[in-house]
Structure formats: C-alpha cells, structure tokens
Amino acid sequence: MTVTTSWYWCKFKRFHVSWLFAWTAIGVLIGTVAALFVPVHIFSQLPWLFGALSLGFIACFRRSIVSILLITLCGVGVGIYVGSTTLVELGHLRALHGTAQTISGTVRDDTTRGPSGDQRLRLDNLTIDEQPVSGNLWVSAYTSLEIKRSDRVTVNGHIDEGFGTVQASMFRASVEEVVRPEPGDIARVARDNFSSEVAKHMSSPQSNLGVSFLVGQRSSLPSDIQDMFRDLGLVHLVVASGFHLSIVVRFSRRSFSPWSKYLALISSLLLIFSFLLLTGFSTSMVRASLVTSLSLLAWYVGRSIHPLVLLPVVAATTVIINPVYIWSDLAWHLSFAAFTGVIVLAPLLQKYFWRPDKDPGFFRYLVVATFSAQLLTFPIIALTFEQYSLLAIAANVLVLPLVPLVMLGTFTTGVSAFFMPFLAHAFGWITEMGLRYITAVVDFLAGLPIATSSITITPLQIGLYYVVMFTLMVYLQRTTKHSLRSENPV
C-alpha cells in the first residue's frame, strides 16, 4: 500500500460512532482547563458556543480522521465556553473577598466539628440582600444551634479567599438564623433515624463505622478513626463512593435478574437514585452514579461500552455540570484515577500474568484491582498530602473483603430494628464482630512505623509518571489482545 493510498484509507476509514462521543468529551475536558488561561469575557459569549457547535454538526456527516479533529475542536470550544461562563459567574463572589457580608445559603453536606469545637459547613445557593450569588462558601462558626444538611443558614462575617472547590471562606462567622424547610430533607431524616436505630444495637464506634460504610456518613466517626483510615489509604470506605454503590447495585441486579431483566434494571436505578439522596450529591457519588447507570443501560440492551469511551464521557458530563471539579476537586481526580485503574489497568494485568481464558478468583481480583487503583492514584495523593502509605495495599486487602458483609449486616440490623426488634440485637452482635476486626486491623497497621512515609513530587514528575502508566497500558493491551469492551462495572 502506497503512502498516498494509506493516507486516503486512514482519512475515510469508518469507525463506531461512540468514539465521536469520546473525542468530544476529551475536547470538553481540554477546553475546560484551557478556560483558566483565556480572556473569559470573550469566550463566554454565545457566538463562540455556536461556532464550536457548528464544527460538531459538520463532523457528524462523516466518520473519519477529519471528523475526529472537528469533533474534538467542537468539544474544546464547548469546554472553553462552559469554563469561561462559570469563571465569570464565580467572579462575583471572589470580588467580595476582604469585605464583611451577611450571606444566606443552603447547607450542602453534613456539618463537621473542628479540633477546637467549631462547627464547619459548606453553603451553596447563596444570596446577599436576596440577590443570588454563584459559588460555594465554607463557614466556621462557634454556635450551639443544631445545623443539618439542607438547612437554610444566614451568617455574618469577614469573607476570605476560598480553597479547593469553595470560592470563599468565612472564619469565626456569626450564625444569625437557621431555618429548616418543611418537610425538609426527607432522605437525611430517614438516614439519621436509621443511624440512631443501629446505634441502639451496636456499640460505638462500631455502629458509626457501619453506617459510614453503608451510606458514607463520615461526620459521626471519631476523628482518630478518620485519621487512621486516611493514613492507610482507606478513606474511600468511609465516604460515599463508587465502591459502595457497586456493591449495592450488583446485589440488586443479581437478585432480580433471574426473574426479570427489566425489574433488575428498574430496581437498580431506583437504588442509585436513593443512594444519591441518602449520601448527598458528592463528587464521587455523581461520577459513580453516571458510570453505573450507563453500564446498567448497556447491560439491559445487550451492548457494552468501551471503558475508554465511558470514562471521558462521564468525566466531561460532570465537568459540564460543574467545571470546578476538574480545576480543583481532589475527590474528582482521585475518583477517575482509581476507576481507570480498576476498569482498565487491572484487567490487562490479569490477562498478562495469568491464564487469559480463566476468570480470577475474588481474592486475586481484589489484590490486582486494589494495586491498580493505588498505582494510578499514588502521584495525586503524594502531591496533595506529601505522604503515602506503604501499607495501603495490605490494608485494603485485609479490610475490603469484609466490607460488603458488614454493609449487609448494618442494613439488616437497622431494618430489623424497625420491624423485628428481637432480631436486631443478634444481627447487631454479628455485624459488630466484623467491625471490631476491621478497627483492630486498622489500629494495628496505623501504629506501625512504616504506616506513613513522607514524599515530595512535582507536577512535571506526575506528568512523566502518567506517561509511563499510559505506555504500560498500551503495551499490555497490544501484548494480551484483551478487549476492554468486555469490562462492565456492574
């Protein structure tokens, strides 16, 4: 084949339309990051968006290399527009830095307590003098008032710069008013009632840990346990994450699919929605819900979604919802890095080192998946916390197998407490034994001298690290010929 013929074939070779979505998503991610470096007042105008969308319209007429280029540029344009628009909106709150203001907002997550006893909360849906203001406000206040998720709170104080995903902060704020809507956050009320029933049949902190495993209610956990779980790379277990959701959805799908595939789909989607309501719309849960829902729909219609299509599409969707995710949300970056390790790197390692025609056992799958997730999240953790645990893989291997069982035990204990109280003590005692094992393992490992190690890494080193990881995954795929399309999270 001559060079000219080869180029002509490459240019007009047709491919599956799903890859157009993938390249569009990649463009959106690139464009959203690029929005941080362009004149936002120019690129937040509608003509720019229409121009970008026109490239996508042209690209849809033919699936070729030219189409990939056009659709990617379309995504870049959309990403720049979304990012620029968001930056303009957030600029109004940032302009208030250094001033004293009275601000009202809705409590987004469960409140927490600082080391000195101050109550910490994050507010969104902000208003100043009844005028809406885009952005999030982090507040620290010494108050005896009870503040819950979804309450409407009015605070007064000095506005400082924000951090992470919040655009402004207010230390030592004065809480002027707390309004609890009626009927209010029904999911939070149900969760709190469930937690209180579990606490009646299990001792603390095991009951708190069980509820954290089940619905991600980390605020009730003692700070020393939270610190140990964070140091050992187990923090994903005590916050609502895709790991918890995948356990629940797999259980639902396998329970109902023998009777009806449709019933399995509907029950699983209802569980996903219920889980979101109970845990709150955190970054990791939004990502996990989108991934799981798309995978369920593909399973229902008998199709599969290639991970390299699924990952960028879900990432771009979350970024369009909130561009701050890709700019400064640590949970977002860790979530996608870990998921890439589990759904891409882990299967390739399985096929490379073991028999490709034999499914791995649960323990081997657990070890390889944990190792892969740790590999891809390592540089992000090292850059953020300047420390890393050499025992992270060992801790996950020792703890993870028991987590689905204690989640089931906690759920059974809470439900039986409402309907069959005489059984709740038995279920609670059995579940508590499993939770005591977990806390004993974590306490022992966290006390070892090598539990945490200091490390310093630069952004350039991170870039080189991920280039090596990408090259490794390409090599493993070329060597094993493994079809990643067969990998489905559910």
C-alpha positions in Angstrom: 0.0 0.0 0.0 1.5 3.3 -1.0 1.7 6.3 1.3 -1.0 8.2 -0.6 -3.3 5.2 -0.6 -2.7 4.6 3.1 -3.5 8.2 4.0 -6.6 8.1 1.9 -7.8 4.9 3.6 -7.0 6.3 7.1 -8.9 9.5 6.3 -12.1 7.8 5.2 -12.0 4.7 7.4 -15.3 4.4 9.3 -15.4 3.7 13.0 -18.0 3.3 15.6 -20.0 6.5 16.4 -19.3 6.1 20.1 -15.7 7.2 19.5 -17.1 10.6 18.4 -18.6 11.0 21.8 -15.3 10.0 23.4 -13.3 12.6 21.4 -15.9 15.2 22.0 -15.6 14.6 25.8 -11.8 14.7 25.6 -12.1 18.1 23.9 -14.5 19.3 26.6 -12.0 18.4 29.3 -9.2 20.1 27.5 -11.3 23.2 26.8 -12.4 23.5 30.4 -8.8 23.5 31.6 -7.9 26.0 28.9 -10.6 28.3 30.1 -8.3 29.2 33.1 -5.8 30.8 30.6 -8.0 32.7 28.2 -9.9 36.0 28.3 -13.1 34.7 29.8 -15.3 37.7 28.8 -14.6 36.9 25.2 -15.1 33.2 25.3 -18.2 33.3 27.5 -20.2 34.8 24.6 -22.9 32.8 22.8 -21.4 33.3 19.3 -18.3 31.4 20.4 -20.5 28.5 21.5 -22.5 28.5 18.3 -19.2 28.4 16.3 -18.0 25.4 18.3 -21.2 23.5 17.9 -21.2 24.1 14.1 -17.9 22.2 13.9 -19.6 19.3 15.6 -22.5 19.5 13.2 -20.1 19.3 10.3 -18.2 16.4 11.8 -21.4 14.3 12.1 -21.7 13.9 8.3 -18.7 11.6 8.0 -16.8 9.4 10.5 -13.2 9.9 9.5 -9.9 11.3 10.8 -11.1 14.8 9.8 -14.3 14.2 11.8 -12.3 13.3 14.9 -10.3 16.6 14.6 -13.5 18.6 14.1 -15.4 17.0 16.9 -12.5 17.4 19.3 -12.3 21.1 18.4 -16.0 21.3 19.0 -15.5 19.8 22.4 -12.7 22.2 23.2 -14.9 25.1 22.2 -17.8 24.0 24.4 -15.4 23.4 27.3 -13.9 26.8 27.0 -17.4 28.4 26.9 -18.6 26.4 29.9 -15.5 27.1 31.8 -15.4 30.8 30.9 -19.1 31.3 31.8 -18.5 29.6 35.2 -15.5 31.8 35.9 -17.5 35.0 35.1 -20.2 33.9 37.5 -17.9 32.9 40.3 -16.0 36.2 39.9 -18.9 38.0 41.7 -18.3 36.0 44.9 -14.5 36.4 44.6 -14.9 40.1 44.2 -16.3 40.2 47.8 -13.0 38.9 49.3 -11.9 41.2 52.1 -15.3 42.6 52.9 -17.8 41.9 55.7 -21.1 40.5 54.4 -24.3 38.8 55.6 -24.9 35.8 53.4 -27.7 33.2 53.3 -27.1 29.7 51.9 -28.2 26.1 51.9 -26.1 23.6 53.9 -24.8 21.2 51.2 -23.3 18.4 53.3 -23.3 17.1 56.8 -21.6 19.5 59.2 -18.4 18.6 60.9 -16.5 19.7 64.1 -13.1 21.2 64.1 -10.4 20.4 66.7 -11.4 23.4 68.7 -15.1 22.5 68.6 -16.2 25.0 65.9 -18.9 23.8 63.6 -17.9 23.7 59.9 -20.3 23.8 57.0 -20.4 24.4 53.3 -23.2 26.6 51.8 -24.4 26.8 48.2 -27.4 28.6 46.6 -26.1 31.8 48.1 -27.9 35.1 48.4 -26.8 38.5 49.5 -29.6 41.0 50.1 -31.9 38.5 48.4 -29.8 38.6 45.3 -28.4 35.2 44.1 -24.6 34.8 44.0 -22.9 31.8 42.3 -20.4 29.7 44.2 -19.8 27.9 47.5 -19.0 29.4 50.9 -17.1 27.5 53.6 -18.1 28.6 57.1 -16.5 28.0 60.5 -18.7 29.1 63.4 -18.9 28.6 67.2 -22.6 28.1 67.8 -24.9 25.9 69.9 -27.5 25.9 67.2 -28.2 22.5 65.6 -27.4 22.7 61.9 -28.3 19.9 59.5 -27.9 19.2 55.8 -30.3 21.2 53.6 -31.0 23.8 56.4 -31.1 27.4 55.2 -28.5 29.3 57.2 -27.7 33.1 57.4 -24.2 34.0 58.6 -22.3 37.2 59.0 -18.6 37.8 58.9 -15.5 38.6 57.0 -15.1 36.9 53.6 -11.7 35.5 52.8 -10.3 33.6 49.9 -11.6 30.1 49.2 -9.7 26.8 48.8 -10.4 23.6 46.9 -13.9 23.6 45.5 -15.1 26.6 47.5 -14.7 30.1 46.2 -14.8 31.9 49.6 -14.5 31.2 53.3 -15.7 32.8 56.5 -13.9 32.1 59.7 -15.5 32.8 63.1 -18.8 33.6 61.5 -21.8 34.7 63.5 -24.8 32.5 62.8 -27.8 34.7 62.7 -30.6 32.3 61.6 -31.2 28.6 60.9 -34.3 27.7 59.0 -35.3 24.1 58.5 -37.6 23.7 55.5 -40.8 21.6 55.7 -40.9 18.7 55.0 -37.2 19.3 54.6 -34.5 16.8 53.6 -36.6 13.6 53.9 -33.7 11.4 52.9 -31.5 12.9 55.6 -34.1 12.4 58.2 -34.6 8.8 57.2 -30.8 8.2 57.3 -30.5 9.8 60.7 -33.4 7.7 62.1 -31.8 4.6 60.6 -28.4 5.5 62.2 -30.0 6.1 65.6 -31.6 2.6 65.5 -28.3 1.0 64.5 -26.6 2.7 67.5 -29.1 1.1 69.8 -28.0 -2.4 68.9 -24.2 -1.9 68.3 -21.7 -0.1 70.5 -19.7 2.9 69.4 -17.6 3.5 67.3 -18.5 0.2 65.5 -22.1 1.5 64.9 -20.7 4.8 63.4 -18.3 2.9 61.2 -21.0 0.5 60.0 -23.3 3.5 59.0 -20.3 5.2 57.3 -19.6 2.0 55.2 -23.3 1.8 54.2 -24.2 5.4 53.4 -21.0 7.4 53.8 -22.0 9.3 56.9 -18.4 10.1 58.0 -19.3 13.1 60.2 -20.3 10.9 63.2 -16.9 9.0 63.1 -14.4 9.9 65.8 -11.5 11.9 64.3 -8.8 9.4 65.3 -10.5 6.7 63.2 -10.9 9.1 60.3 -7.2 9.9 60.5 -6.2 6.2 60.6 -8.3 5.4 57.6 -6.9 8.3 55.7 -3.3 7.5 56.5 -3.8 3.9 55.3 -5.5 4.8 52.1 -8.9 3.5 53.3 -10.7 6.8 53.3 -12.8 5.7 50.2 -14.5 3.2 52.5 -15.9 5.8 54.9 -17.2 8.2 52.3 -19.9 7.5 49.8 -18.1 6.2 46.7 -18.5 4.0 43.7 -17.3 1.1 45.7 -20.3 1.2 48.0 -22.7 1.8 45.0 -21.3 -1.1 43.0 -21.8 -3.5 45.9 -25.5 -2.4 46.3 -26.2 -2.4 42.5 -24.5 -5.8 41.9 -26.5 -7.3 44.7 -29.8 -5.8 43.3 -29.0 -6.9 39.7 -28.1 -10.4 40.6 -31.1 -10.8 42.9 -33.8 -9.7 40.4 -32.3 -10.6 37.0 -33.3 -14.4 37.3 -37.0 -13.2 37.4 -36.9 -10.2 35.2 -34.2 -8.2 33.5 -36.4 -5.2 33.4 -37.1 -5.5 37.1 -33.4 -5.8 37.8 -32.8 -2.6 35.8 -35.6 -0.5 37.5 -34.7 -1.7 41.0 -31.0 -0.9 40.4 -31.8 2.6 39.0 -34.1 3.3 42.0 -31.3 2.2 44.3 -28.8 4.5 42.6 -31.2 7.5 43.0 -32.0 6.6 46.6 -28.3 6.2 47.4 -27.7 9.7 46.0 -30.5 11.2 48.1 -29.2 9.5 51.3 -25.5 10.4 50.8 -25.8 13.7 49.1 -24.6 14.7 45.6 -20.9 14.4 46.3 -18.4 14.4 43.5 -17.6 10.7 43.8 -21.2 9.7 44.0 -22.2 11.8 41.0 -19.4 10.1 39.0 -20.3 6.6 40.3 -24.0 7.1 39.6 -23.4 8.2 36.0 -21.0 5.3 35.3 -23.2 2.7 36.9 -26.4 4.0 35.2 -24.8 3.9 31.8 -23.3 0.5 32.4 -26.7 -0.8 33.5 -28.5 0.5 30.5 -25.8 -1.0 28.2 -26.2 -4.4 30.0 -30.0 -4.2 29.7 -29.9 -3.7 25.9 -27.2 -6.3 25.5 -24.5 -3.9 24.5 -21.2 -2.9 26.0 -19.5 0.5 26.4 -15.7 0.6 25.9 -14.1 2.0 29.1 -12.1 4.5 27.0 -15.4 5.9 25.8 -17.2 5.6 29.2 -14.5 7.4 31.2 -14.2 10.6 29.2 -17.9 10.9 28.5 -18.8 10.6 32.2 -15.9 12.9 33.2 -17.0 15.6 30.6 -20.6 15.3 31.8 -19.6 16.0 35.4 -17.4 18.9 34.3 -20.2 20.5 32.3 -22.4 20.2 35.4 -19.6 21.8 37.5 -16.3 22.8 35.9 -14.8 23.4 39.3 -14.4 19.6 39.5 -11.6 19.4 37.0 -10.0 22.6 38.3 -9.6 21.9 42.0 -11.7 18.9 43.3 -9.3 16.3 44.7 -12.1 13.8 45.0 -12.9 14.1 41.3 -9.3 13.4 40.3 -8.9 10.5 42.7 -12.2 9.0 41.7 -11.4 8.9 38.0 -7.8 7.8 38.5 -8.9 4.9 40.7 -11.7 3.9 38.4 -9.3 3.9 35.4 -7.0 1.6 37.4 -9.9 -0.8 38.3 -11.6 -1.0 34.9 -8.6 -0.6 32.5 -5.2 -1.5 34.2 -6.5 -4.3 36.4 -8.0 -6.5 33.6 -4.8 -6.0 31.5 -2.6 -7.1 34.4 -4.9 -10.1 34.9 -4.6 -11.2 31.3 -0.8 -10.6 31.2 0.3 -12.5 34.3 -2.4 -15.2 34.5 -4.3 -17.5 32.2 -6.4 -15.3 29.8 -9.2 -17.8 29.5 -9.8 -18.2 33.2 -11.6 -15.7 35.4 -9.7 -14.6 38.5 -10.9 -15.6 41.9 -12.3 -13.0 44.3 -9.1 -12.6 46.3 -6.8 -12.3 43.3 -9.2 -9.8 41.7 -9.3 -7.8 44.9 -5.5 -7.6 45.1 -4.9 -6.7 41.5 -7.8 -4.1 41.4 -6.5 -2.5 44.6 -2.9 -2.5 43.4 -4.0 -0.9 40.1 -6.1 1.8 41.8 -3.2 2.6 44.1 -0.8 2.9 41.2 -2.9 5.5 39.4 -3.8 7.5 42.5 -0.4 7.5 44.1 1.0 10.7 42.5 -2.2 12.7 43.2 -2.1 11.6 46.9 1.7 12.3 47.1 1.3 15.8 45.6 -1.6 16.7 47.8 -0.6 15.3 51.2 3.1 14.9 50.7 2.9 11.5 52.3 2.0 7.9 51.2 1.3 4.7 53.0 3.4 1.6 52.1 0.7 -0.4 53.8 -2.2 0.9 51.7 -2.4 -2.3 49.6 -2.1 -4.6 52.6 -4.8 -2.6 54.5 -7.2 -2.7 51.5 -6.7 -6.5 51.1 -7.3 -7.2 54.8 -10.3 -4.9 55.1 -12.2 -4.9 51.7 -13.4 -8.5 51.7 -15.4 -7.9 54.9 -16.9 -4.6 53.9 -19.8 -6.0 51.8 -20.7 -8.3 54.7 -20.7 -5.5 57.3 -22.7 -3.3 55.0 -25.3 -6.0 54.7 -25.2 -6.6 58.5 -25.6 -2.9 59.2 -28.5 -2.7 56.8 -30.2 -5.8 58.3 -29.7 -4.5 61.9 -31.2 -1.1 61.1 -34.2 -2.6 59.2 -34.9 -5.3 61.8 -34.9 -2.6 64.5 -38.0 -1.1 63.0 -39.9 -4.3 62.2 -38.4 -7.1 64.3 -36.5 -5.6 67.3 -35.9 -9.0 68.8 -33.7 -9.9 65.9 -31.8 -6.6 65.8 -29.6 -7.5 68.7 -28.5 -10.7 67.1 -27.7 -9.1 63.7 -26.0 -6.2 65.5 -23.8 -8.5 67.6 -22.7 -10.5 64.5 -22.0 -7.3 62.5 -20.1 -5.7 65.4 -17.7 -8.6 65.5 -16.8 -7.9 61.8 -16.4 -4.2 62.5 -14.2 -4.9 65.5 -11.9 -6.9 63.3 -11.7 -4.0 60.9 -11.0 -1.5 63.6 -8.4 -3.8 65.1 -6.6 -4.3 61.8 -6.6 -0.5 61.1 -5.4 0.3 64.6 -2.6 -2.2 64.3 -1.4 -1.1 60.9 -1.7 2.6 61.6 0.6 2.1 64.7 3.5 0.6 62.6 6.4 2.9 61.9 6.0 2.4 58.1 2.3 3.3 58.2 3.0 6.7 56.5 6.1 7.9 54.6 6.9 11.5 53.6 7.3 12.1 49.8 7.8 15.1 47.6 6.7 15.1 44.0 6.5 17.8 41.3 3.8 18.3 38.6 6.4 17.5 36.0 7.2 14.2 37.7 3.4 13.5 37.8 3.1 14.1 34.1 6.0 11.8 33.4 4.6 9.1 35.7 1.2 9.1 33.9 3.0 8.9 30.5 4.8 5.8 31.7 1.4 4.4 33.0 -0.3 5.1 29.7 2.6 3.5 27.8 2.4 0.4 30.1 -1.4 0.0 29.5 -0.9 0.3 25.7 1.9 -2.3 25.8 -0.3 -4.7 27.9 -3.2 -4.3 25.6 -1.1 -4.9 22.5 0.5 -7.9 24.1 -2.6 -9.6 25.5 -5.0 -8.5 22.8 -7.6 -8.2 25.6 -10.8 -6.5 24.6 -11.6 -3.9 27.2 -15.1 -3.6 25.8 -16.0 -6.7 27.8 -15.3 -4.9 31.1 -18.5 -3.7 32.8 -18.6 -2.1 36.3 -21.9 -3.9 37.1 
